[in-house]
């Protein structure tokens, strides 16, 4: 499984927790700096970020991966739309949370959210 990281670096403890929650071994972590220029249009910058992952169209559709989305909310939601277009489904994402009482602030892996499953469950609530 791949972890595509568009956020702060993930340490060994983070990666071990992701493997535990996903019940899969991480084969590769792809780090992509998600800094954007607030003065330029966002969509074209997000397309460039996703291009930097380096996957082929076939790999986007066939390789198992989990995303650690950018911390900036508008970048994150735009990136999810771009990735959905490339792979054909909403991917699973890592949710980090602050560790209570840590100085300096530290983060831990809280959960992996299967966005495709969230979507499917939401469709049942349309009625």
DOVEXLO-476526 format. One record per residue: x, y, z of N, C-alpha, C in turn. Coordinates in steps of 0.001 Angstrom, whole numbers, plus 500000, padded with zeros to 6 digits. Example, Ala and Ser with C-alpha at 12.3 -4.5 7.8 and 13.67 -1.06 7.14 Angstrom:
2
513190494310507800512300495500507800513200496700507800 512850497750507080513670498940507140512900500030507870 
This chain:
127
500848498825500000500000500000500000500889501233500000 500418502280499335501088503576499323500435504504500336 501234505367500915500713506500501668501163507723500893 500208508527500466500516509762499747500291510893500730 501386511543501097501362512530502168501463513946501612 500381514690501737500339516087501319500418517027502521 500791516501503674500801517313504883502173517241505543 502200517500506840503452517467507588504035516059507541 505359515932507694505985514602507626505394513636508646 505296512385508236504819511323509110506031510584509674 506014510334510990507138509629511599506868508125511652 507829507365512202507691505911512258506462505471513058 506183506173514149505015505830514969503729506050514172 503667507153513432502492507407512583502304506273511575 503394505908510907503314504880509860502939503521510440 503464503195511615503094501930512269501600501909512602 501077503025513075499654503102513412498791502987512154 499231503611511071498493503503509806498460502047509352 499602501354509429499631499935509052498688499111509931 498704499403511220497837498679512157496363498900511815 495978500151511590494575500461511297494138499931509935 495032500019508953494696499574507593494854498065507431 495565497454508357495872496025508276496573495675506972 497466496603506572498272496408505363499653496991505601 500633496439504935501997496949505032502158498143504092 502813499172504585503121500338503746504367500014502932 504230500035501627505351499749500733506150501007500404 505432502141500379506088503385499987505298504575500533 506031505607500940505427506881501315505870507896500277 504902508540499644505195509580498660504908510918499321 505937511726499484505815513033500121505625514101499044 504591514917499185504329515994498238504104517279499032 504959518265498819504804519562499478503526520216498946 502623520550499849501320521072499410501191522580499577 502312523270499683502248524731499799501634525321498533 500691526228498730500066526890497586500290528392497686 500200529034496556500302530491496483498882531036496535 498564531747497598497206532266497796496800533288496727 497757533824495991497461534838494981497170534241493609 497312532937493467497079532275492181495860531366492276 495235531049491137494089530131491154494461528785491775 493571528259492585493860527050493352493831525777492513 492845525619491651492658524343490952493906523953490166 494481524891489432495670524516488647496849524148489550 496934524747490737497990524377491678497763522964492233 496510522618492495496193521278492998496482520228491931 496152520510490685496468519579489594497979519329489562 498774520388489709500236520242489727500691519400490917 500079519614492100500432518812493277500181517329493017 499015517023492493498655515627492259499534515034491156 499879515827490156500807515361489124502150514960489730 502593515688490778503891515413491414503924514064492126 502770513468492364502751512133492963503467511163492034 503316511357490738504050510553489767503401509251489360 502130509061489685501444507839489283500882507975487874 500857506867487164500240506836485845498727506754486010 497970507022484952496517506843485059496132505431485515 496823504420485017496533503042485421496841502824486905 497954503368487384498312503209488796497303503890489713 496818505069489325495783505735490139494568504830490308 494259504059489285493055503235489314493267501844489909 494527501428490097494760500046490530495571499896491811 496420500854492145497255500714493340496481501088494607 496635500306495665495998500680496934496774501821497589 496045502852498032496711503980498683495795504626499704 496440505340500619495757506158501618496352507542501517 495513508562501611495974509951501552496086510560502944 497114511352503128497163512286504246496978513647503583 495764514210503646495468515421502879496170516656503439 496231517718502638496812518975503124496027519499504329 496717520253505160496074520817506349495113521951505986 495393522683504931494534523788504508493242523208503932 492104523550504531490844522894504178490462523025502708 490604524195502119490202524348500719491121523564499788 492393523462500145493299522608499372492880521149499499 492526520733500716492152519339500949490929518923500134 489883519746500153488664519344499444488861519394497930 489636520346497456489914520425496019490777519250495586 491744518890496428492604517744496139491781516462496090 490821516299497008489983515100496992489180514992495700 488686516119495211487952516097493943488870515672492795 490085516185492781491057515828491728491423514346491799 491699513866493001492065512455493159490889511551492794 489684511923493204488495511132492836488394511012491316 488633512107490629488584512074489172489603511128488568 490747511011489206491810510154488673491634508682489029 491149508395490237491063506984490635489642506430490530 488633507300490500487264506846490307486481506611491589 487060506946492720486368506778494003486993507733495014 486314507927496132486893508717497209487856507825497985 489089508261498179490076507423498862489902507448500379 490597506542501030490698506587502485491700507680502856 491444508343503976492323509428504422492718509224505881 493877509756506216494377509715507586493859510944508321 493381510728509541493030511859510408494013511900511557 494712513017511665495626513240512772494931514100513819 495321513939515074494773514783516139495919515200517056 495765516366517683496801516810518620496849515887519835 498051515651520327498230514864521544498083515813522727 497195515454523643496936516314524804498199516526525625 498431517798525986499521518144526880500904518091526287 501026517893524973502361517798524387502930519188524112 504178519362524493504922520588524213506265520194523645 506609520624522459505780521374521521504624520507521018 503659521138520358502509520367519873502945519175519021 502362518030519311502620516815518542501282516224518131 501330515416517088500105514832516549500226513321516485 499073512663516618499019511213516512497963510833515483 498105509631514941497107509123514004495876508732514812 494763509372514519493509509104515228492724507970514564 492649508013513241491855507017512520492124507134511031 491674506131510321491637506172508862490171506204508491 489809507181507684488412507345507283488269506903505831 487419505935505603487144505436504256486062506346503651 486496507336502886485556508315502339484562507691501361 484977506656500651484048505978499744482900505350500542 483239504739501669482209504148502524481304505235503112 481888506372503489481087507490503998480075507909502939 480533508012501698479644508392500600478521507385500411 478867506101500426477850505066500225476810505089501345 477250505282502571476302505360503695475432506610503583 476004507718503144475239508955502983474151508799501913 474443508029500886473447507819499827472190507139500364 472354506324501405471207505645502012470311506636502750 470853507791503102470084508793503849469425509821502928 469398509594501641468780510527500693467266510593500870 466690509517501269465217509447501343464653510317502425 
